[in-house]
Amino acid sequence: MDGNTCVAGAIADCSMPTKPIGKYLNENNSYHYFKKYGGLIFTGPTRTNLMDVGLILLQK
């Protein structure tokens, strides 16, 4: 478990809806956004609590 959920993170791409994301970001609640729209990464227990954020931005 990483953080307070059973997932190790999430992957997002340009096919995901962006309109509702502000609500989840304002509440620091990305887990429920990705739970609803997909992208969660389940790896099993890692026994760490890093809560890192990584972003890759690509220009079209």
RAZI-V591473 format. One record per residue. N is the residue number from 0. PHI is phi as a letter, one per 40 degrees, with the letter a starting at -180 (none if undefined). OMEGA is omega in whole degrees, 0 to 359 (none if undefined). D_CENTER is the distance of its C-alpha to the mean C-alpha in Angstrom with 1 decimal. Layout:
BEGIN
n phi omega d_center
N PHI OMEGA D_CENTER
N PHI OMEGA D_CENTER
END
This chain:
BEGIN
n phi omega d_center
0 none 173 13.9
1 b 182 11.7
2 g 183 11.7
3 b 178 12.7
4 b 180 10.8
5 c 179 12.0
6 b 182 9.0
7 c 181 8.7
8 i 181 5.2
9 a 175 3.9
10 b 179 6.4
11 b 173 7.5
12 a 187 11.2
13 c 178 14.0
14 c 182 14.6
15 c 180 11.8
16 c 182 13.4
17 b 184 13.2
18 d 183 15.7
19 c 188 13.8
20 c 180 10.8
21 d 179 13.3
22 d 182 13.8
23 c 179 10.3
24 c 179 10.3
25 c 180 13.8
26 c 185 13.1
27 f 189 10.4
28 b 180 8.6
29 c 180 5.0
30 d 183 5.4
31 c 173 8.3
32 c 182 7.3
33 c 175 5.5
34 c 182 8.4
35 c 188 10.8
36 b 178 10.2
37 g 176 9.1
38 h 181 7.1
39 c 179 6.3
40 b 178 8.3
41 b 181 11.3
42 b 189 13.7
43 g 183 15.8
44 c 175 16.7
45 b 180 16.5
46 f 175 18.3
47 b 179 16.5
48 b 186 14.7
49 c 181 13.6
50 f 178 10.4
51 c 175 10.6
52 b 176 8.8
53 b 181 10.0
54 b 171 10.8
55 b 180 13.2
56 b 179 15.2
57 b 178 17.9
58 c 179 20.9
59 c none 22.4
END
